[in-house]
Amino acid sequence: MKTSTLTRCPACGSRSIRRVRKPFRARVGTRTITIPNLEREICPDCKEEFFDREANIAIDAYCFGKSRQRA
């Protein structure tokens, strides 16, 4: 697991940002997807979640398939 890249929450200003690896659920259109063990940063104070490049690639792969072109 990587170390946290954020030192302060952009949403609430908290310094308690934690990097976690746990399932992520999202609603895409009419279906709900679950991505197991998605690593991301979460602010325990305001519950805001922050995704790095790798997490965004994993979300795209689950939502749109692995053949989607990346910029």
N, C-alpha and C positions, 0 to 999 in steps of 0.2 A: 504494500500500500504506500502511495506517495505521501509526502508531508503536505500539509495545508499550504496552498499558495496565497490564500487571502489572510490578511492579518486583522481586518475589520470588516464587518458586514456592511455592504453598501446600502442595504435597506434600513437597518436600525442603528448601525454604529457599534454594535456589540463586538467585543474582542474574543468571543467564545466560539469561533468557527471550528467545526470538527469535520474531518474527512472520514466518511463512512462507506462501507460496502454492504449494501442490502438491496432487496428487491425494489424495483421502481414500477409503479402502475400509472398508466396514462390512458385517457380516452382519446381514441383516434376515430373520428367519424362516429359510426354506430357501434364500434367494437372497443373493448378494453384490452390493452396489451400489458403484459407483465414481463419485465426484463430482470432476470435473476442476477443478483450480485453486481449491480451497477454502482461503480465508485463515483462519489460526488461529495461536495462540501455542503454542510447544512449548518444554519445558525440555530442553536437550541433556544434562543430567546424569541425570535420572530418566526421560526420554522421555514424561512426562505431557503431554497435549494439552489446551488450553483454547479453548473456542469462544465467540465473542461472539454477539450477537443475529442479525446477518446470516448468520453461518455456520449457526446453528440453523434459521433460516428456509430456507436452501438444503438442509439435510439433510432437513427435513420435506417439502419439495417433491419431492425425489427419492424419498423413502420412501412418501409418502402422496398425491402428486399436488398440483398447484398450486391446486386448488379447496378445499383444507382450510381451515377457519375458524381464524383466529388470535385469541388473547385480547388 
